Amino acid sequence: MNARALMPDDLVIVESAPEKIDTL
């Protein structure tokens, strides 16, 4: 879940598709 801290823009993607976090 560190992706959220990496980029604020990812916040929208994470909420839209939390599964993408694993692919990052």
N, C-alpha and C positions, 0 to 999 in steps of 0.2 A: 504493500500500500504506500510505499515511498514515492510512487509515481505522483501522488497528489502534491508532495512537497517539491518535486522536480519542476513542474510547470503549472501555474494556475489554470492555463487553458485546458490542461488534462482533466481538471475537476469536472468540466462539463461532460467530457468523454467517459470518465469513470462512472458518473451517475447514469449516463445514457447506456453504457455497456461495461459494467464492472468486470466482465470476463476478459476484456481487452487488457486489463492490468497484467494478467498472466502472460500475454503475448509480448508485452513491452520488454 
